[in-house]
């Protein structure tokens, strides 16, 4: 019963306490890396959007629209080069 054991769950040893104090720092570092990665991806999408013609010109494309239109535009440019 929880009342007899002093609470719910298992008791933690000193070793697990040390691990728990380390986890927030690791999580913080991992979160910072993920924020940097996400910012880098978003910056790349922003740069790619500027290279793709859209109608209207100021329309912001979603990421999937950006990828699809970039692929289509590259294919079109390749055909223009091949066919003249």
C-alpha positions as a Markdown table, in Angstrom:
| # | Residue | x | y | z |
|---|---|---|---|---|
| 1 | Unk | 0.0 | 0.0 | 0.0 |
| 2 | Unk | 1.2 | 3.5 | -0.7 |
| 3 | Unk | 0.7 | 4.7 | 2.8 |
| 4 | Unk | 2.9 | 2.0 | 4.2 |
| 5 | Unk | 5.8 | 2.6 | 1.8 |
| 6 | Unk | 5.7 | 6.4 | 2.2 |
| 7 | Unk | 4.2 | 7.3 | -1.1 |
| 8 | Unk | 3.6 | 6.1 | -4.7 |
| 9 | Unk | 6.3 | 4.5 | -6.9 |
| 10 | Unk | 9.7 | 3.1 | -6.1 |
| 11 | Unk | 12.3 | 4.8 | -3.9 |
| 12 | Unk | 15.2 | 6.2 | -5.8 |
| 13 | Unk | 18.8 | 5.3 | -4.9 |
| 14 | Unk | 21.6 | 7.9 | -4.8 |
| 15 | Unk | 22.7 | 6.7 | -8.2 |
| 16 | Unk | 19.4 | 7.4 | -9.8 |
| 17 | Unk | 19.3 | 10.8 | -8.1 |
| 18 | Unk | 22.6 | 11.7 | -9.8 |
| 19 | Unk | 21.2 | 10.5 | -13.1 |
| 20 | Unk | 18.1 | 12.6 | -12.6 |
| 21 | Unk | 20.1 | 15.7 | -11.9 |
| 22 | Unk | 22.0 | 15.1 | -15.1 |
| 23 | Unk | 19.0 | 14.6 | -17.3 |
| 24 | Unk | 17.6 | 18.2 | -17.2 |
| 25 | Unk | 21.0 | 19.5 | -18.4 |
| 26 | Unk | 21.1 | 16.9 | -21.2 |
| 27 | Unk | 17.5 | 17.7 | -22.1 |
| 28 | Unk | 18.3 | 21.4 | -22.2 |
| 29 | Unk | 21.3 | 20.8 | -24.5 |
| 30 | Unk | 19.2 | 18.5 | -26.7 |
| 31 | Unk | 16.4 | 21.1 | -26.9 |
| 32 | Unk | 18.9 | 23.8 | -27.8 |
| 33 | Unk | 20.3 | 21.6 | -30.6 |
| 34 | Unk | 16.8 | 20.9 | -31.9 |
| 35 | Unk | 16.0 | 24.7 | -31.8 |
| 36 | Unk | 19.1 | 25.4 | -33.8 |
| 37 | Unk | 18.3 | 22.6 | -36.3 |
| 38 | Unk | 14.7 | 23.8 | -36.7 |
| 39 | Unk | 15.9 | 27.4 | -37.2 |
| 40 | Unk | 18.4 | 26.3 | -39.8 |
| 41 | Unk | 15.7 | 24.3 | -41.7 |
| 42 | Unk | 13.3 | 27.3 | -41.6 |
| 43 | Unk | 16.1 | 29.7 | -42.8 |
| 44 | Unk | 16.8 | 27.3 | -45.7 |
| 45 | Unk | 13.1 | 27.2 | -46.6 |
| 46 | Unk | 12.9 | 31.0 | -46.5 |
| 47 | Unk | 15.8 | 31.3 | -48.9 |
| 48 | Unk | 14.3 | 28.7 | -51.2 |
| 49 | Unk | 10.9 | 30.5 | -51.2 |
| 50 | Unk | 12.6 | 33.6 | -52.6 |
| 51 | Unk | 13.8 | 31.6 | -55.6 |
| 52 | Unk | 10.5 | 30.2 | -56.6 |
| 53 | Unk | 8.1 | 32.3 | -58.7 |
| 54 | Unk | 4.6 | 32.5 | -57.2 |
| 55 | Unk | 1.3 | 34.2 | -58.0 |
| 56 | Unk | 0.8 | 36.5 | -56.2 |
| 57 | Unk | 4.5 | 37.3 | -55.8 |
| 58 | Unk | 4.2 | 37.9 | -52.0 |
| 59 | Unk | 2.4 | 34.6 | -51.3 |
| 60 | Unk | 4.1 | 32.6 | -48.5 |
| 61 | Unk | 4.3 | 28.9 | -49.5 |
| 62 | Unk | 4.0 | 26.1 | -47.0 |
| 63 | Unk | 7.0 | 23.8 | -46.6 |
| 64 | Unk | 5.4 | 21.1 | -48.7 |
| 65 | Unk | 4.3 | 23.6 | -51.4 |
| 66 | Unk | 7.9 | 25.0 | -51.4 |
| 67 | Unk | 9.4 | 21.5 | -52.0 |
| 68 | Unk | 6.8 | 20.6 | -54.7 |
| 69 | Unk | 7.1 | 23.8 | -56.5 |
| 70 | Unk | 10.9 | 23.9 | -56.3 |
| 71 | Unk | 11.0 | 20.4 | -57.8 |
| 72 | Unk | 8.6 | 21.4 | -60.6 |
| 73 | Unk | 10.5 | 24.6 | -61.3 |
| 74 | Unk | 13.8 | 22.8 | -61.5 |
| 75 | Unk | 12.3 | 20.3 | -63.9 |
| 76 | Unk | 10.9 | 23.1 | -66.0 |
| 77 | Unk | 14.2 | 24.9 | -66.1 |
| 78 | Unk | 15.9 | 21.7 | -67.1 |
| 79 | Unk | 13.4 | 21.3 | -70.0 |
| 80 | Unk | 14.0 | 24.9 | -71.1 |
| 81 | Unk | 17.7 | 24.2 | -71.3 |
| 82 | Unk | 17.2 | 21.0 | -73.2 |
| 83 | Unk | 14.6 | 22.2 | -75.6 |
| 84 | Unk | 15.8 | 25.8 | -75.9 |
